[in-house]
Amino acid sequence: MYSLYLLVDTVLNLYSWCLIVWVIMSWLISFNVINTHNRFVHLVGDFLYRITEPALRPIRRFLPNLGGLDLSPIVLILLVWFARNLLAEYWGRAVLG
């Protein structure tokens, strides 16, 4: 049971890092620091977009429009960290006894 807890915690941790990389990469793309015509950059950007956008889209519906400022990644990172802490508090305590 403890290994399942560690697996879920690791997946949530990796997802939060993917969100952070996606935010930084989107800034670099918008300021023309990296070029999306590069095949590797395009593949990484497309992968990160595909795994983060399904979770970010529902959050964007509830947040107010702030022009060019998108707060949905911050909200999602906070939700993932909350889920990890909640998981550690309840499931980790039950497993460790």
ABEGO torsion letter per residue (X at the ends): XAAAAAAAAAAAAAAAAAAAAAAAAAAAAAAGABBAABAAAAAAAAAAAAAAAAAAAAAAAABBBAEABBAAAAAAAAAAAAAAAAAAAAAAAAAAX
